[in-house]
Amino acid sequence: MKTIYKILAGVLTILVIGLTIIACSSSKNVHVNATDDEFKIEKSGAQYWGETCNRCHLAPSPVDYNDTDWETISLHMRVRANLTDIEINKIKEFLKSAN
Amino acid sequence: MKKLIIVLIAFVLGSNINAQNNDFEFSKTQFMIRGYGHTGFNSMSSGDEKESSYVGSAFAPIFLFKHSDRLMFEAELEFGLENNELEIGLEYADVMYVLNKYMTVRAGKFLLPFGTFMERLHPSWINRFSTRPLGFGHDGIAPASGIGVELRGAFDLGGPKLNYAVYSTNGPRLKDGSDEPEEAGMLLFKNFEDNNTSKAFGGRLGLLPFADSSMELGFSAYSTSGVGNQDSEYENVGAFLYALDFSFVKQIAPLKGLIDIKAQYNNSNVDTATFIETHEDGDVEEYSFDNKSNSFYTQLSYRPIMADSDFLKKLEFVGRYSNFNAPEGAEWEEQSTQLALGINYWMSWRSVIKMSYQTTDKEGGHGNVGITKIDGFYLHWAIGF
């Protein structure tokens, strides 16, 4: 059991360090090819809302909370459901625009 | 000099009043109470024994205090009526801070990402049944929450998505049998003040391979090098737990509805230790066993959301199979299987009436001998708010 514990602790430490480096690395100087972005089809907030919320519970009705409430709920759900930055921001904007 | 001071005070006050009048903004500091509750009726039979009861309302308020766009405090209380008493529990209470797009740190008492059931699916307005699968909850092997610190986040891989969580907590404590001999060898996850210096480390990695996020595969691990009390013979008894979870949620046009499949396998492996059993005649006997447990559940639900009838659209048909195997040789040795079938009626996205039938075959468990068959009928109303 000691060996498994040490391996897990080591893997988690490496994971934390690696994630920190990746997450904190700057993307300011990365060259972006504009033509690639032009043809990129981005999902709407409504699509993210339908796909993401239903993974655990029925998708909420936008009209049940006001904009201020959706700000608070979005931050809570971002962490609780471990959503990506894009997912939660798009869902939040959709809910605020549709209520 | 006095005139100068008066002029400065007048200027400062004037500018403040001006700001209050003209620069009104919504406060970024927000406080909100959400939560859920449920109430219902249970009827159970086991052999010749029958019992039925209206079960009191359970109420779980969630307090959200948003300090800024990055900082939040969240807490959930649980009020329930059990054994003719009001029981109050602190489900979680933690502070979280969004470090950047990919990292959020949490500290306090938080729900553990060990699989997905306890972290995401257990609230009564989310759980499709009135009961939990075998292996979760009281005497379960899957940890629900812990006190410590956690780092979590998610990455968009250009279609597929990856989410992660790594944490360190006080870890579980070992029941050595001194208080409850029939539970010697079990792990107790309510370890609010650490009973030793060993901390638990764990994490979960989740992969959503498809761009529509319909499927998620997860692997969780949880390990500690010591679960016994400090300076006791059990201090260096270690434990390693892991879980595999699966989720598939997708609207399927030919079926005119939404399919939701969930599954989770839990495995617990605790180092072998020697415990003491005192017989009725006063004789003392030492015993040990291979302390390995596992549990599994899978659930399938179907909602005909594309049906023509408004009534049918609100129905959900759900089935769940679960099993639980506790170590052979332990006082709490058990092999159980459970099948549950139910129909739910969704009054709204957060209010559901759940009706289900559940049958459990239980062999052993806390000194019981033979197979016990328990049938149950449950009618519950759950609401999220």
Chai-1 contact restraints between the chains, C-beta under 6 A:
chainA,res_idxA,chainB,res_idxB,connection_type,confidence,min_distance_angstrom,max_distance_angstrom,comment,restraint_id
A,M1,B,G238,contact,1.0,0.0,6.0,A-B,restraint_1
A,M1,B,F240,contact,1.0,0.0,6.0,A-B,restraint_2
A,M1,B,D271,contact,1.0,0.0,6.0,A-B,restraint_3
A,K2,B,S225,contact,1.0,0.0,6.0,A-B,restraint_4
A,I4,B,S223,contact,1.0,0.0,6.0,A-B,restraint_5
A,I4,B,F240,contact,1.0,0.0,6.0,A-B,restraint_6
A,Y5,B,S223,contact,1.0,0.0,6.0,A-B,restraint_7
A,Y5,B,S225,contact,1.0,0.0,6.0,A-B,restraint_8
A,Y5,B,G238,contact,1.0,0.0,6.0,A-B,restraint_9
A,L8,B,F201,contact,1.0,0.0,6.0,A-B,restraint_10
A,L8,B,A221,contact,1.0,0.0,6.0,A-B,restraint_11
A,L8,B,S223,contact,1.0,0.0,6.0,A-B,restraint_12
A,A9,B,F201,contact,1.0,0.0,6.0,A-B,restraint_13
A,L12,B,V166,contact,1.0,0.0,6.0,A-B,restraint_14
A,L12,B,F201,contact,1.0,0.0,6.0,A-B,restraint_15
A,L12,B,G203,contact,1.0,0.0,6.0,A-B,restraint_16
A,L15,B,V166,contact,1.0,0.0,6.0,A-B,restraint_17
A,V16,B,V166,contact,1.0,0.0,6.0,A-B,restraint_18
A,A23,B,N100,contact,1.0,0.0,6.0,A-B,restraint_19
A,A23,B,Y102,contact,1.0,0.0,6.0,A-B,restraint_20
A,A23,B,M103,contact,1.0,0.0,6.0,A-B,restraint_21
A,E51,B,D212,contact,1.0,0.0,6.0,A-B,restraint_22
A,E51,B,S213,contact,1.0,0.0,6.0,A-B,restraint_23
A,N54,B,V249,contact,1.0,0.0,6.0,A-B,restraint_24
A,R55,B,V249,contact,1.0,0.0,6.0,A-B,restraint_25
A,C56,B,R120,contact,1.0,0.0,6.0,A-B,restraint_26
A,C56,B,I126,contact,1.0,0.0,6.0,A-B,restraint_27
A,H57,B,I126,contact,1.0,0.0,6.0,A-B,restraint_28
A,L58,B,W349,contact,1.0,0.0,6.0,A-B,restraint_29
A,P60,B,W349,contact,1.0,0.0,6.0,A-B,restraint_30
A,S61,B,W349,contact,1.0,0.0,6.0,A-B,restraint_31
A,T68,B,Q30,contact,1.0,0.0,6.0,A-B,restraint_32
A,T72,B,Q30,contact,1.0,0.0,6.0,A-B,restraint_33
A,T72,B,M32,contact,1.0,0.0,6.0,A-B,restraint_34
A,T72,B,L64,contact,1.0,0.0,6.0,A-B,restraint_35
A,T72,B,K66,contact,1.0,0.0,6.0,A-B,restraint_36
A,L75,B,K66,contact,1.0,0.0,6.0,A-B,restraint_37
A,L75,B,M72,contact,1.0,0.0,6.0,A-B,restraint_38
A,H76,B,L64,contact,1.0,0.0,6.0,A-B,restraint_39
A,V79,B,M96,contact,1.0,0.0,6.0,A-B,restraint_40
A,V79,B,T104,contact,1.0,0.0,6.0,A-B,restraint_41
A,N82,B,R152,contact,1.0,0.0,6.0,A-B,restraint_42
A,N82,B,A154,contact,1.0,0.0,6.0,A-B,restraint_43
A,N82,B,N163,contact,1.0,0.0,6.0,A-B,restraint_44
A,T84,B,A154,contact,1.0,0.0,6.0,A-B,restraint_45
A,T84,B,D156,contact,1.0,0.0,6.0,A-B,restraint_46
A,T84,B,K161,contact,1.0,0.0,6.0,A-B,restraint_47
A,D85,B,K101,contact,1.0,0.0,6.0,A-B,restraint_48
A,I86,B,D156,contact,1.0,0.0,6.0,A-B,restraint_49
